[in-house]
């Protein structure tokens, strides 16, 4: 019995490519689910330099926001994306939503 791994199939040869692919595809799905369950996220490429994968850092920030009822002070933990190559730091829409929610909660406490 001959094993054909890469290319042409000849009479009498056995090819395992479909069998291997049938095993690998479900394993990749399982790995993705396990990553999501553990809270790991594949890092994205830096939006500024496009040279490196960003490192995710959870930081607690304090800020003040002016409102029609006065100024509110807020503290919230947000995830920053930091590029190890160029040093650029930014946050995403989820962090922005967390900031907005912190302002809403502090605003609701004002008399």
C-alpha positions in Angstrom: 0.0 0.0 0.0 1.4 3.4 -1.0 0.6 6.6 0.9 0.0 9.6 -1.3 0.3 12.8 0.7 0.7 15.6 -1.7 -0.4 15.2 -5.2 -1.2 12.9 -8.0 -3.2 9.8 -7.3 -2.3 6.6 -9.1 -4.2 3.3 -9.2 -3.6 1.3 -6.1 -2.5 4.3 -4.0 -4.2 5.4 -0.9 -4.7 9.1 -0.2 -5.3 10.3 3.3 -5.8 14.0 2.5 -9.6 14.0 2.9 -9.3 11.9 6.1 -6.7 14.3 7.6 -8.7 17.3 6.7 -11.8 15.8 8.2 -10.0 15.5 11.5 -8.2 18.9 11.4 -11.2 21.0 10.7 -13.2 19.9 13.8 -10.0 20.2 15.9 -9.6 23.9 14.8 -13.2 24.5 15.9 -12.6 22.9 19.3 -9.5 25.0 19.8 -11.4 28.2 18.9 -14.2 27.3 21.4 -11.6 26.6 24.1 -9.9 29.9 23.5 -13.1 31.8 23.8 -14.0 29.9 27.0 -10.7 30.7 28.6 -11.1 34.4 27.7 -8.1 34.4 25.3 -8.4 36.5 22.2 -6.3 36.3 19.2 -4.4 39.6 19.1 -4.9 41.9 16.2 -2.3 43.8 14.1 -1.6 47.4 15.2 -3.8 49.8 13.4 -1.0 52.4 13.3 2.2 50.7 12.2 0.6 47.4 11.0 3.9 45.7 12.0 3.2 43.9 15.2 0.4 42.2 17.1 -1.0 44.3 19.9 -0.9 43.2 23.5 -4.1 43.5 25.5 -3.9 45.2 28.9 -6.7 45.8 31.3 -6.3 49.1 33.0 -8.4 51.1 35.5 -8.8 54.7 34.6 -10.2 57.7 36.4 -11.8 60.6 34.5 -14.2 63.4 34.9 -17.1 64.3 32.6 -19.1 67.5 32.5 -22.9 67.1 32.4 -25.9 69.4 32.5 -26.1 68.6 36.2 -22.5 69.2 36.9 -19.2 67.3 36.8 -19.1 63.6 37.5 -16.1 61.6 38.5 -15.8 58.0 37.2 -13.5 55.0 37.6 -13.7 52.1 35.1 -11.6 49.2 34.0 -11.1 49.1 30.2 -9.0 47.0 27.9 -6.2 48.8 26.1 -4.5 47.5 23.0 -0.8 48.3 23.1 1.6 47.9 20.2 5.0 46.6 21.4 6.6 47.8 18.1 5.5 51.5 17.9 4.0 52.0 21.4 0.6 53.2 20.1 -2.2 52.6 22.6 -5.9 52.5 21.9 -9.2 51.1 23.0 -12.1 49.6 21.1 -15.9 50.2 21.0 -16.4 47.9 24.1 -14.1 50.1 26.2 -15.9 53.2 24.9 -19.3 51.7 25.9 -17.9 51.0 29.4 -16.9 54.6 29.7 -20.3 55.8 28.6 -22.0 53.4 31.1 -19.8 54.7 33.9 -20.9 58.3 33.1 -24.5 57.2 33.0 -24.3 55.6 36.4 -22.5 58.5 38.0 -25.0 60.9 36.4 -28.0 59.0 37.8 -26.5 59.5 41.3 -26.6 63.3 41.0 -29.5 65.1 42.6 
